[in-house]
Amino acid sequence: MDDEVVNRQMLKQKADTLSEIEAAEVLEYIGIMESVREEPNDPLEETIAKLLCEAMVAPVGFRLNQFRRHSTRN
């Protein structure tokens, strides 16, 4: 029980430091988590959640590839 309180306090502290855009992204992520939790056996929702997660990760990899290409040119 104490761990839950500590986690919630840490979450609140971190949430207080987010910009409005970051807070909106976190709320969107929470919405995705809630929708997946409601019907975990729905393959369509699982597929959508997986695609959303992959889409959120892909831009980071894309930027990393751009950095690699830029560093090899110099």
FENBEL-V814966 format. One record per pair of residues at least 4 apart in sequence whose C-alpha atoms are under 8 Angstrom apart, sorted by the first residue. I is the first residue (numbers start at 1). J is the second residue. D is the distance in Angstrom with one decimal. If there is no record, write none. Layout:
BEGIN
[[I;J;D] [I;J;D]]
END
This chain:
BEGIN
[[1;5;6.6] [2;6;6.3] [3;7;6.0] [4;8;6.1] [5;9;6.1] [6;10;6.1] [7;11;6.1] [8;12;6.1] [9;13;6.2] [10;14;6.2] [11;15;6.0] [12;16;6.2] [13;17;6.9] [14;18;6.8] [15;23;7.0] [18;22;5.6] [18;23;5.8] [19;23;6.1] [20;24;6.2] [21;25;6.3] [22;26;6.2] [23;27;6.2] [24;28;6.1] [25;29;6.2] [26;30;6.2] [27;31;6.1] [28;32;6.3] [29;33;6.3] [30;34;6.1] [31;35;6.2] [32;36;6.2] [32;49;6.9] [33;37;6.1] [34;38;6.2] [35;39;7.0] [35;45;7.8] [36;40;5.6] [36;45;6.4] [36;46;6.8] [36;49;7.2] [39;45;7.8] [40;45;7.8] [40;46;7.2] [41;46;7.8] [42;46;6.4] [43;47;6.0] [44;48;6.2] [45;49;6.0] [46;50;6.1] [47;51;6.1] [48;52;6.1] [49;53;6.2] [50;54;6.2] [51;55;6.0] [52;56;6.2] [53;57;6.4] [54;58;5.9] [55;59;7.1] [56;60;8.0] [57;61;6.9] [58;62;6.2] [59;63;6.2] [60;64;6.2] [61;65;6.2] [62;66;6.4] [63;67;6.2] [64;68;6.2] [65;69;6.2] [66;70;6.1] [67;71;6.1] [68;72;6.2] [69;73;6.5] [70;74;6.9]]
END
